[in-house]
Amino acid sequence: MSPAEQYVEQYARARVVTDSPDAARAVPVVLRYDGRVRVTLPDSGEWIFPRDLLERGLRAPVTGGDVRIWPCGRVQAVIEFHAHGPEEPNGVTVVQFDVKALIRFLRRTYTAVTPATVTP
C-alpha cells in the first residue's frame, strides 16, 4: 500500500441527540482519516473537516464551516453538523461521542498517516 492509500478507519458508537430526551438513539459511526477527518453517520452522509478542528474541539468550543465541536463534561464531546442543501435545507444533526473513542482515533491518525504523505 502506498503512502497516498494509507488511512485510518475506526468504528464507534455515538448518540444522536434530538429535541425529545426519549428519542436520543445510539448509532454506529465510521471515523476515517486520510489527511482530513471524515465522519460517516447513518442517514446523514459523510462530513469532512480538518483534524485540528477535532483536536481543538475536545478542549474548547470550535466552529469550522458546517461543523461545530465542543466538550460536554469530562468524558463526552458533541459534534454538530449543519446541512445546507436541497435534500436537507438548514438541517442540523447533533451527535454525542465518548471522548476516549475520539482520542484513540486521533492517536491512530498520528501513528499511521501524516498529512505530508497524503495527496489532496
QUIPEQUI-V641421 format. One record per helix or strand of 2 or more residues. SS is the DSSP state (hx for helix, st for strand). FROM is the first residue (numbers start at 1). TO is the last residue. Records with the same first field share a line. If there is no record, write none. Layout:
BEGIN
SS=FROM-TO + FROM-TO
END
This chain:
BEGIN
hx=3-5 + 21-23 + 51-57 + 99-112 + 115-117
st=8-17 + 25-33 + 37-41 + 45-49 + 62-64 + 67-72 + 76-83 + 91-98
END
